[in-house]
């Protein structure tokens, strides 16, 4: 959903909202039920506060999370609502305030959000950890889309180091399997990519998975190597690249 606020054009739809939590997970159900019951300007939607459920996710990890699920109603149409809340993520440099676009005439809310560097770092860490087993084509797409944003190299390196350290992941000194030519050319991965990009109209249309991974590599390989080697990286990525 962050990309909706960062880009003027609509991009891939998402089925859930991801948040970072700072309070005891036991309080989450109470807070979300209260949110569902807030009297707001009529927008046609009603939320089932009584049917709201909360379950643990990320079990077995150092920093856990919870999943909130309920149902929204638009007339007689039932809309599943899912919010995943993680705890302990490293937000680097710092959270940024942004204005989230409103579909109706209501005032746009202002939210604290992850910086782009942390979004890149978290998706990169997932790709490194999952390796060949990775079927999360949305992460590859999001990284390719992140090329459209200007970023400071030093800030991105800090975000990569902080995220990998927080998630107990070694920084690779060689090309991660999930960004390798072998992964890009795997026929199963090619089918997964084709299915993903064919599902909805997308803002960015890399011709194929190998092209997407090459584009991603141009953005992430230099700062990833700098992070692994402990080097500084005082370079700049202008919107669209390359590093200068």
Secondary structure, 3 states (H helix, E strand, C coil): CHHHHHCCCCCCCCCCEEEEECCCHHHHHHHHHHHHCCCCCCCCEEECCCCCEEEEECCCCCCCEEEEEEEEEECCEEEEEEEEEEECCCCCCCCEEEECCCCCCCCCCEEEECCHHHHHHHHHHHHHHHHHHCCCHHHHHHHHHHHHCCEEHHHHHHHHHHHHHHCCCCCCCCCCHHHCHHHHCCHHHHHHHHHHHCCCCCCCCCCCHHHHHHHHHHHHHHHHHHHHHCCCCCCEECCCCCEC
